[in-house]
Amino acid sequence: MKKNSILIIDHSSQDCRIIVEQILKPQGYKTQVAHTYDKGMELAIVDQPNLILLDYGIDSGKIISMLELLQANGLFIPVIIMTSHQHKTVRVKLLKLGVKDYIYKPFDVIEVVSAVENVLQNSLEQKNQSLYLDSAVNQYRRQLNTLLSVGKSLIHQFDHERMWQRLVEAALYLIQADEGALLLINQQTHRLDPLALCGVDQRFNYTSKLNLDKSLAGQAIREAKAVFALGTDQTSTDTIYPLEALLYAPIIVKGTVIGLLRVGNRQPTQFSSHDIRLLSALADQAAVVLENFSLNGLAEQNHNRLLMTLNGLETAVVIVRGSSQKIQFANLIFKTVFSNHEDSLIGANLAETLPHAELVQVIQSNVGQNYQAELTLADGRVVKVTVLPLLETETAILIQDITIWGNIKQMKNEFVTRLGDYLETPVNQLRDCLEQFKRVSPLDRHKRDSLLDCIAHQADMITDHVERLIESDDVAENLHLRTETLDLPKLVKQVVMNAQAQAVKKQQHLTYHGPRRAYQVLGHKQYLTRAIGYLVDNAIQHAPIKGRILVVVQADQSQLSVRVENNGSMLSTTEQLFIFDKFFKVTDDQEPNNVEAGLGLALCKSVIETHKGQIWVESIPYKGIIFTFTLPLLLPITKTYSSTRQQLMLVRPQLSEAA
């Protein structure tokens, strides 16, 4: 017995009786009858029949309004129009409003039954199809929500192990698989290491079984695309126990496969193209997270390097946020020199950590704008304050102690004064000698020669000091005038030999180590000789009595290095920073009146750098002071030579025994 209900709306009682009693009821249909459109509308909304038979004999406009009202209420009930005439003018519009067919009066039983059955059957199929589509849409919606949920989890989850486990569980849920794994390629062993497993025997060791050359996993890596296989013969190379179906999706970062996302079934279940897309989407999410891990690791390394650099600066650096000036970062020099707190300053108010009121006032007045000024603190120090606005509301404050620059200026003035005093003596002696020379008899040749020698000596002294001053500025301009090919080890050795007498006077051991063969550089012989000579003289000057000075020349493939060591007193950090600056003088208790201090090392630096080399100083505890410079070889070394070096102990035997 058919259970479909049919609503008949017709003003004619006779037509209603015919279609109900003679046609529909014998076919097992439930029926309801309404003789007005208003009553029919009420029954349609309340009972929601499977089909409406609607008489077209009253008013077409009212029929259209009724059908539109039904659809507006969400009732898409199929309609068959009962009519005595063809109505082509409104036929198209009625079809859009749910009219499925027409039956004509007087009724033909077969025609009516056929039309009703066809419309009801089509309606049922459409309803089933709609339910199927709704189910599919709901399934896709659930899958999409799962993908979005997994994506959020991968972004916000800080427990990495749980995050990867969640990814594999999502793969099993979406594809309805029995087991899954997230595998990364081990670049050293060229095998796969499990990052997360789900539904897999935990005793199974992927790395001991999986051969990437012959396995399905290896195919996925080589082809860089998802692959699957059915049957234990095809999957046995990838598993230690039987699986009937396997699917791999590659994890690709910057065009390179770095791992695989895998699902498997113990039954021979075919994977669909939709399954492949779902697993590939999850693999892409894993790739994004792994790449972010790599970028975050690189960013963290750069951040740590930046912090190390800032902590190693001689300039105090502090970064504050907002109008409250809460400290976000403070380097070591700020904590130890300018702050009154030794612990971490993060989150503290800047004004509370600075004991210098004048500094606080200047910074607070200029936060958020570019500002730079010199300031004298209450303790006499002169500092340079720089305020730099950063991103958003952060501000960087740099505080540099420039008191040393004032000291250097003072030292320069003192040097010029001492140099003037020093030059005054030979100038006066020159005048005296010239006056005596005028009074000496032309016949007294011995006296005249003695005065001439004295004049020449004093003139040489003046010339030497003046040349030092001039050369420190004119090295780059004069270098190209007399460059030549030089055997640098031979040149250094000669300088060391010439300095032996000076070392002997202080009972010092001056030693040279160098290669046996010649190594050539392109340079200015006079300038290089002076620079090397000054480094050796400087070492002798600052080494203690009976101290040691070691000069070493070494070669590598592209450059020569010259190292001059002495076991003198240590240099402070500030002295190491400024030691190559003009007029900077390291305090020397042995020779406090040395007027040449402050120009020699500046000249050395200018000479070496003009020769495209580098020079630096080190002060090592228990070892002493080491000056090192490098110069590029004229011809790079292309053949390996013996590393045997000659050693010259150029000191007097009796001095060595005495020492």
VOGU-3710 file (C-alpha; in Angstrom, 3 decimals, decimal comma):
1> mkknsiliid> 0,000/0,000/0,000  1,432/3,332/-1,033  1,802/5,805/1,800  2,205/9,009/-0,254  -0,328/11,724/0,551  -1,843/13,900/-2,146  -3,644/17,231/-1,677  -6,297/18,077/-4,293  -7,281/21,732/-4,595  -10,261/22,195/-6,918
11> hssqdcriiv> -13,452/24,295/-6,682  -15,386/21,555/-8,484  -16,735/18,923/-6,083  -17,496/16,602/-8,990  -13,921/16,719/-10,345  -12,556/16,135/-6,838  -14,832/13,118/-6,334  -13,797/11,587/-9,640  -10,047/11,927/-9,104  -10,190/10,784/-5,482
21> eqilkpqgyk> -12,727/7,971/-5,569  -12,075/6,554/-9,020  -8,329/7,144/-9,529  -6,209/7,840/-6,416  -7,779/5,785/-3,632  -7,857/2,591/-5,711  -4,096/3,111/-6,197  -3,551/3,315/-2,398  -2,847/7,064/-2,086  -3,905/9,100/0,907
31> tqvahtydkg> -5,895/12,123/-0,169  -7,086/15,471/1,154  -9,428/17,851/-0,614  -9,709/21,650/-0,488  -12,215/23,613/-2,599  -10,489/27,014/-2,103  -6,944/28,163/-2,542  -6,815/29,575/1,015  -7,919/26,218/2,506  -5,492/24,396/0,234
41> melaivdqpn> -2,678/26,699/1,358  -3,475/25,998/4,999  -3,483/22,199/4,490  -0,234/22,345/2,465  1,594/24,229/5,203  0,260/22,112/8,077  0,293/18,583/6,565  3,054/19,007/3,939  1,748/16,422/1,427  3,983/14,604/-1,026
51> lilldygids> 2,120/16,020/-4,047  -0,421/18,745/-4,844  -2,993/18,469/-7,655  -3,959/22,082/-8,350  -6,883/23,285/-10,452  -5,970/26,072/-12,835  -9,548/27,177/-13,402  -9,811/30,129/-11,020  -7,027/32,784/-11,230  -3,495/32,242/-12,592
61> gkiismlell> -2,184/35,172/-10,594  -3,455/33,652/-7,366  -1,881/30,272/-8,256  1,502/31,919/-8,769  1,184/33,754/-5,452  0,330/30,486/-3,714  3,331/28,638/-5,183  5,677/31,515/-4,315  4,335/31,540/-0,742  4,961/27,787/-0,399
71> qanglfipvi> 8,588/28,169/-1,510  9,021/31,189/0,767  8,039/28,880/3,659  10,640/26,329/2,554  8,021/23,897/1,149  9,239/22,638/-2,237  6,220/20,321/-2,831  5,860/19,047/-6,416  2,682/20,288/-8,154  0,588/18,872/-11,030
81> imtshqhktv> -1,762/21,358/-12,693  -5,306/20,139/-13,557  -6,665/22,172/-16,461  -9,025/22,115/-19,410  -6,783/24,216/-21,716  -3,124/24,720/-22,696  -1,680/27,799/-20,954  1,614/28,408/-22,692  2,004/31,993/-21,503  2,566/31,061/-17,848
91> rvkllklgvk> 3,846/27,516/-18,332  7,551/28,425/-17,962  7,025/30,466/-14,829  4,911/27,724/-13,244  7,627/25,151/-13,956  10,098/27,301/-12,031  7,686/27,415/-9,076  7,452/23,635/-8,669  4,917/22,560/-11,303  6,096/19,181/-12,616
101> dyiykpfdvi> 3,335/18,184/-15,062  -0,140/18,904/-16,470  -3,235/16,624/-16,595  -6,225/17,606/-18,618  -9,940/17,399/-17,962  -11,866/15,245/-18,486  -9,493/12,903/-16,702  -7,963/9,836/-18,262  -7,229/7,294/-15,528  -4,033/5,952/-17,081
111> evvsavenvl> -2,768/9,458/-17,813  -3,422/10,654/-14,248  -1,910/7,580/-12,590  1,156/7,765/-14,836  1,700/11,475/-14,168  1,316/11,063/-10,390  3,662/8,069/-10,211  6,312/9,779/-12,385  6,264/12,976/-10,345  6,379/11,122/-7,011
121> qnsleqknqs> 9,198/8,853/-8,232  11,257/11,817/-9,484  10,586/13,666/-6,255  11,795/10,683/-4,235  14,970/10,388/-6,316  15,647/14,106/-5,952  15,078/13,844/-2,225  17,464/10,895/-1,927  20,009/12,702/-4,056  19,621/15,780/-1,892
131> lyldsavnqy> 20,116/13,684/1,235  23,226/12,141/-0,324  24,557/15,544/-1,259  23,821/16,842/2,210  25,668/13,869/3,663  28,623/14,438/1,333  28,652/18,142/2,116  28,520/17,393/5,819  31,368/14,917/5,422  33,464/17,465/3,511
141> rrqlntllsv> 32,590/20,035/6,131  33,808/17,704/8,881  36,968/16,974/6,938  37,580/20,664/6,336  37,012/21,435/10,007  39,465/18,672/10,890  42,079/20,131/8,530  41,544/23,599/9,991  41,717/22,226/13,510  44,947/20,400/12,750
151> gkslihqfdh> 46,367/23,545/11,148  45,592/25,610/14,251  46,994/22,875/16,457  50,256/22,820/14,495  50,572/26,593/14,816  49,722/26,957/18,497  50,907/23,626/19,921  54,202/23,933/21,802  54,403/20,237/22,663  56,075/19,044/19,467
161> ermwqrlvea> 55,575/15,349/20,165  51,852/15,827/20,767  51,586/18,070/17,706  52,963/15,435/15,319  50,840/12,737/16,983  47,765/14,905/16,402  48,663/15,173/12,704  48,885/11,399/12,247  45,628/10,846/14,185  43,900/13,337/11,889
171> alyliqadeg> 45,159/11,414/8,847  43,678/8,184/10,189  40,357/9,897/10,980  40,009/11,583/7,588  40,981/8,562/5,495  39,562/5,918/7,851  42,861/4,042/7,842  44,171/1,472/10,353  47,645/2,896/10,979  49,707/5,952/10,209
181> alllinqqth> 53,200/7,395/10,590  55,094/10,637/10,098  58,609/9,837/8,854  61,603/12,119/8,287  64,556/11,349/6,026  67,801/10,859/7,936  70,414/12,517/5,712  73,259/10,597/7,356  71,812/7,069/7,139  69,547/7,732/4,110
191> rldplalcgv> 66,712/5,971/5,906  63,441/7,071/7,457  63,149/7,935/11,138  59,654/7,916/12,719  58,591/11,258/14,171  55,125/10,032/15,189  53,272/6,685/14,964  49,609/5,789/15,410  48,117/2,300/15,292  51,573/0,858/14,635
201> dqrfnytskl> 53,382/-1,731/16,725  55,733/0,510/18,724  58,409/-2,184/18,603  58,673/-1,787/14,840  61,884/0,016/13,887  61,512/1,775/10,547  65,196/2,551/10,187  66,232/-1,090/10,432  63,789/-2,295/7,786  62,995/0,342/5,186
211> nldkslagqa> 65,139/0,397/2,044  64,476/3,617/0,148  65,854/2,257/-3,107  63,287/-0,539/-3,498  60,323/0,521/-1,368  57,118/2,389/-2,116  58,399/5,106/0,215  61,494/5,500/-1,955  59,265/5,908/-5,012  57,293/8,681/-3,289
221> ireakavfal> 60,567/10,467/-2,445  62,026/10,147/-5,937  58,829/11,208/-7,728  57,923/13,860/-5,119  54,236/12,919/-5,309  51,718/10,746/-3,461  51,832/7,019/-4,305  49,817/4,029/-3,104  49,823/0,244/-3,507  47,459/-2,686/-2,868
231> gtdqtstdti> 48,393/-6,235/-1,951  50,973/-7,629/0,427  53,415/-8,341/-2,427  53,690/-4,629/-3,181  53,630/-3,406/0,425  55,857/-6,046/2,053  59,069/-4,069/1,449  57,673/-1,208/3,549  56,297/-3,124/6,543  57,462/-5,846/8,864
241> ypleallyap> 53,916/-7,262/9,114  51,272/-7,651/6,348  49,342/-4,602/5,152  46,972/-4,765/2,204  47,032/-1,057/1,323  49,602/1,727/1,701  49,489/5,427/0,828  52,423/7,877/1,087  52,316/11,670/0,679  55,678/13,501/0,460
251> iivkgtvigl> 56,552/16,386/2,796  58,223/18,938/0,519  60,150/21,969/1,766  61,699/24,355/-0,802  61,387/21,772/-3,551  63,077/18,989/-1,569  61,341/15,963/-0,047  62,344/15,844/3,628  59,869/13,236/4,866  56,669/11,275/4,306
261> lrvgnrqptq> 53,167/11,053/5,788  51,916/7,482/5,567  48,622/5,648/6,151  47,918/1,942/5,773  45,040/-0,561/5,950  45,062/-4,197/6,945  42,254/-4,833/4,425  42,589/-4,333/0,658  40,803/-0,944/0,653  41,261/1,189/-2,446
271> fsshdirlls> 42,377/4,764/-1,726  40,381/7,377/-3,618  41,693/10,534/-5,243  39,993/12,442/-2,434  41,990/10,420/0,139  45,183/11,354/-1,690  44,239/15,034/-1,648  43,462/14,911/2,072  46,757/13,233/2,959  48,673/15,620/0,689
281> aladqaavvl> 47,006/18,581/2,428  48,136/17,257/5,810  51,636/16,669/4,423  51,705/20,288/3,198  50,748/21,471/6,683  53,570/19,412/8,147  55,975/20,947/5,587  54,948/24,475/6,591  55,487/23,726/10,276  58,856/22,045/9,663
291> enfslnglae> 60,001/24,996/7,563  58,829/27,354/10,298  60,868/25,308/12,795  63,902/25,795/10,576  63,249/29,531/10,165  62,566/29,930/13,878  65,802/28,113/14,661  67,703/30,383/12,282  65,995/33,450/13,720  66,854/32,299/17,224
301> qnhnrllmtl> 70,488/31,797/16,215  70,603/35,283/14,688  68,899/36,670/17,779  71,474/35,013/20,021  74,314/36,308/17,835  72,833/39,799/18,027  72,586/39,565/21,815  76,192/38,345/22,009  77,285/41,233/19,769  75,375/43,793/21,817
311> ngletavviv> 76,732/42,335/25,049  80,267/42,567/23,677  80,019/46,238/22,745  81,891/48,904/24,656  78,764/51,048/24,217  75,893/50,622/26,681  72,676/49,573/24,903  69,214/49,467/26,476  65,838/49,037/24,718  62,650/50,298/26,382
321> rgssqkiqfa> 58,956/50,030/25,463  56,166/52,589/25,708  55,790/55,699/27,801  56,419/53,669/30,966  59,931/52,918/29,604  59,922/49,286/30,685  63,262/47,692/29,810  63,104/45,006/27,098  66,866/44,477/26,770  70,020/45,742/28,458
331> nlifktvfsn> 73,535/44,676/27,507  76,359/43,835/29,883  78,125/47,218/29,762  74,882/49,003/30,684  74,361/46,735/33,688  77,917/46,989/34,974  78,766/50,638/34,202  75,578/52,695/34,169  73,009/50,728/36,175  72,774/50,165/39,900
341> hedsliganl> 71,248/46,676/39,459  73,321/43,587/38,684  70,373/41,220/38,182  68,174/40,966/35,094  66,621/44,329/34,251  63,870/42,999/31,962  60,569/44,617/32,898  62,125/47,197/35,230  61,540/50,917/34,785  64,524/52,651/33,174
351> aetlphaelv> 64,489/55,597/35,594  64,673/53,221/38,575  67,800/51,506/37,237  69,797/54,633/36,312  71,506/56,443/39,220  72,333/59,406/36,963  69,511/61,963/37,129  70,888/63,953/34,212  70,784/60,855/31,991  67,208/60,053/33,026
361> qviqsnvgqn> 66,059/63,585/32,260  67,637/63,644/28,790  66,233/60,213/27,845  62,708/60,888/29,129  62,591/64,192/27,258  63,515/62,620/23,923  61,919/59,140/23,873  60,225/58,555/20,521  62,438/60,877/18,498  65,948/60,842/17,050
371> yqaeltladg> 68,294/62,560/19,466  72,038/62,734/20,050  74,054/64,828/22,482  77,127/64,837/24,734  76,543/64,994/28,471  78,849/65,410/31,459  77,830/63,241/34,421  78,160/64,222/38,048  81,149/61,870/38,442  83,068/63,753/35,732
381> rvvkvtvlpl> 82,589/61,258/32,921  81,606/62,545/29,497  79,068/60,385/27,669  77,473/60,485/24,242  73,735/59,700/24,407  71,856/58,512/21,295  68,085/57,902/21,279  66,721/55,887/18,337  62,979/55,103/17,843  62,438/51,477/16,796
391> letetailiq> 59,378/49,594/15,534  56,048/50,246/17,250  56,649/51,802/20,665  60,188/50,590/21,342  63,142/52,940/21,729  66,868/52,123/21,804  69,198/54,181/23,980  72,972/54,048/23,360  75,313/55,484/25,980  78,993/55,716/25,053
401> ditiwgnikq> 81,700/56,819/27,473  83,776/59,300/25,410  85,886/60,527/28,293  88,818/58,759/26,637  88,503/61,039/23,595  89,013/64,047/25,831  92,021/62,288/27,295  93,359/61,628/23,814  92,985/65,302/22,958  94,817/66,190/26,143
411> mknefvtrlg> 97,515/63,621/25,317  97,855/65,147/21,857  98,347/68,571/23,363  100,848/67,166/25,847  102,649/65,376/23,028  102,916/68,546/20,957  104,194/70,429/24,013  106,776/67,714/24,782  107,780/67,520/21,142  108,258/71,308/21,072
421> dyletpvnql> 110,365/71,106/24,216  112,309/68,213/22,784  112,980/69,993/19,483  113,963/73,172/21,276  117,200/71,553/22,528  118,607/70,494/19,117  117,527/73,810/17,591  119,389/75,767/20,307  122,401/73,512/19,862  122,299/74,183/16,142
431> rdcleqfkrv> 122,353/77,914/16,816  125,296/77,541/19,274  127,246/75,399/16,826  126,683/77,899/14,039  127,834/80,789/16,254  130,963/78,823/17,250  131,528/77,864/13,631  131,685/81,554/12,721  134,340/82,209/15,398  136,535/79,173/14,677
441> spldrhkrds> 139,669/79,818/12,666  139,604/78,360/9,134  142,862/76,685/10,004  141,366/74,681/12,896  139,936/71,941/10,693  139,421/69,464/13,552  137,182/71,883/15,458  135,244/72,791/12,318  134,617/69,112/11,454  133,414/68,400/15,018
451> lldciahqad> 130,934/71,295/14,837  129,703/70,151/11,423  129,111/66,628/12,770  127,144/68,042/15,683  125,048/70,182/13,346  124,312/67,167/11,102  123,325/64,989/14,090  120,927/67,555/15,508  119,419/68,158/12,054  118,868/64,376/11,641
461> mitdhverli> 117,045/64,238/14,967  114,707/67,045/13,930  114,153/65,503/10,503  113,331/62,096/11,997  110,561/63,478/14,228  109,113/65,625/11,474  109,117/62,654/9,056  107,196/60,545/11,574  104,485/63,198/11,715  104,312/63,604/7,935
471> esddvaenlh> 104,480/59,900/7,065  101,547/59,028/9,315  99,308/61,055/6,941  101,015/60,537/3,576  101,538/56,749/3,391  98,737/56,090/0,905  99,825/58,968/-1,344  103,504/57,975/-1,460  103,187/54,186/-1,550  102,696/53,843/-5,303
481> lrtetldlpk> 105,858/55,825/-6,042  108,339/53,088/-5,027  106,587/49,702/-4,810  108,676/46,667/-5,640  108,793/42,886/-5,177  110,058/42,096/-1,671  111,079/38,893/0,106  109,149/39,596/3,303  110,719/36,861/5,541  114,177/38,159/4,565
491> lvkqvvmnaq> 113,116/41,743/5,311  111,726/40,799/8,743  114,840/38,789/9,558  117,064/41,774/8,690  115,003/44,085/10,924  115,331/41,624/13,821  119,107/41,396/13,347  119,407/45,199/13,336  117,450/45,378/16,608  119,682/42,890/18,462
501> aqavkkqqhl> 121,944/45,576/19,894  118,958/47,398/21,396  117,671/44,138/22,951  121,097/43,288/24,367  121,189/46,617/26,235  118,073/45,464/28,171  119,420/41,893/28,506  116,464/40,623/26,465  116,180/37,496/24,290  115,099/38,468/20,770
511> tyhgprrayq> 114,219/35,395/18,680  113,167/34,990/15,047  111,284/32,058/13,462  110,650/32,034/9,724  110,376/29,850/6,611  113,460/28,732/4,686  112,160/29,709/1,236  111,370/33,172/-0,106  107,832/34,525/-0,036  107,242/37,632/-2,074
521> vlghkqyltr> 104,931/40,569/-1,532  104,475/43,781/-3,497  105,284/46,751/-1,317  107,241/49,857/-0,406  110,488/48,679/1,171  111,155/51,787/3,232  107,672/51,975/4,712  107,468/48,231/5,463  110,916/48,301/7,052  109,877/51,204/9,281
531> aigylvdnai> 106,578/49,519/10,254  108,234/46,198/11,136  111,064/48,009/12,883  108,652/50,000/15,005  106,762/46,850/16,047  110,029/45,238/17,119  111,256/48,445/18,845  107,874/48,724/20,598  108,160/45,122/21,831  111,681/45,757/23,154
541> qhapikgril> 110,549/48,962/24,830  107,607/47,362/26,666  109,216/44,007/27,500  110,813/43,851/30,960  114,542/43,613/31,671  115,684/40,078/30,749  112,342/39,635/28,988  111,713/37,823/25,738  110,600/39,003/22,295  109,544/36,491/19,632
551> vvvqadqsql> 109,092/37,387/15,944  107,388/34,712/13,804  106,696/34,708/10,047  104,231/32,135/8,690  102,758/31,527/5,222  99,529/30,006/4,010  98,125/29,717/0,491  97,293/33,378/-0,009  99,014/35,512/2,623  101,926/35,951/5,016
561> svrvenngsm> 101,487/36,684/8,710  104,053/38,367/10,953  103,637/38,034/14,719  105,616/40,075/17,259  105,259/38,900/20,869  106,635/40,257/24,113  106,015/39,247/27,715  105,311/42,771/28,907  102,422/43,951/31,044  98,803/43,446/29,915
571> lstteqlfif> 96,824/45,990/27,901  93,391/47,055/29,123  90,354/46,709/26,860  90,315/50,460/26,264  94,024/50,502/25,380  93,467/47,696/22,858  90,616/49,653/21,248  92,580/52,884/20,779  96,183/51,693/20,547  96,410/52,317/16,776
581> dkffkvtddq> 94,957/55,843/17,020  97,216/58,864/16,578  98,576/60,424/19,766  97,254/57,592/21,933  99,952/56,725/24,463  100,072/53,605/26,624  101,404/54,462/30,051  104,952/53,098/30,346  106,639/53,351/33,729  110,009/52,526/32,168
591> epnnveaglg> 110,053/55,450/29,709  107,480/58,066/30,832  109,038/60,868/28,733  109,021/59,050/25,398  107,881/61,739/22,937  107,464/59,299/20,054  104,589/57,398/21,689  101,322/57,858/19,843  102,551/57,974/16,228  104,483/54,762/15,590
601> lalcksviet> 101,563/52,305/15,830  99,307/54,656/13,869  101,982/54,673/11,143  102,190/50,841/11,258  98,424/50,529/10,803  98,414/52,968/7,903  101,299/51,158/6,157  99,826/47,652/6,562  96,301/48,608/5,501  97,629/50,561/2,511
611> hkgqiwvesi> 99,390/47,340/1,486  95,917/45,647/1,611  96,780/43,862/4,845  95,346/43,746/8,363  96,891/44,428/11,755  95,592/43,758/15,266  96,722/43,415/18,858  96,012/40,787/21,494  96,728/40,862/25,220  96,802/37,322/26,594
621> pykgiiftft> 97,161/36,596/30,327  100,459/34,917/31,290  101,699/35,286/27,718  101,963/39,012/27,019  101,169/41,355/24,152  101,011/40,098/20,558  100,934/42,346/17,494  100,033/40,510/14,272  99,748/41,715/10,706  99,055/39,959/7,413
631> lplllpitkt> 99,977/40,844/3,837  98,749/39,194/0,613  101,271/37,050/-1,251  102,312/38,244/-4,673  101,781/34,705/-6,054  99,520/32,201/-4,213  101,211/28,998/-3,076  100,474/26,121/-5,453  102,953/23,550/-4,134  103,379/22,125/-0,661
641> ysstrqqlml> 106,804/22,806/0,781  108,498/21,512/3,878  107,312/23,327/6,990  110,828/23,226/8,480  111,779/26,659/9,787  115,067/28,167/10,844  115,483/29,595/14,306  117,961/32,357/15,073  118,970/32,971/18,670  120,655/36,310/18,059
651> vrpqlseaa> 121,878/37,031/21,564  125,285/37,056/23,078  126,392/33,747/24,663  127,502/35,392/27,889  124,097/37,108/28,149  122,234/33,810/27,763  124,345/32,220/30,492  123,789/35,190/32,750  120,066/35,031/32,183
//
